[in-house]
Amino acid sequence: MPVETVDRLAQELRVENGRAELRLDPKTQLLYSGNRFFINGESFVTSKRAAARLKELAERRRLPTSRLAGAPLAALVSGWLRAGYAHLHRIQDHPAEMDGWTTR
């Protein structure tokens, strides 16, 4: 992936400043063992710092984009978005909705 594409995506993720989240597609499987991750048949190893964030994404299936704004993760996320493994969603103003709960 060209560096400018990764830089642009990283900047977009930062600009959202937690106002958007990455959600795994319902058909996507993100599994891990230590710092090795598996997503829909693909395997990769990541740093401890990135692994903590990706483990959180694997467990919750969603994560605020501000937590994924680092360039190495931006490159991964960009590929996942193109492949349909994940999708970006705008977070509502109601904090309860961030955790999947509605207040209605």
Buried (B, 14 or more C-beta within 10 A) or exposed (E): EEEEEBEEBBEBBBEBEBEBBBBBBEEBEBEBEEBEBBBBEEEEEBEEEBBEBBBBBBEEBBBBBBBBBBEBBBBBBBBBBEEEBBBBEEBEEEEEEBEEEEEE
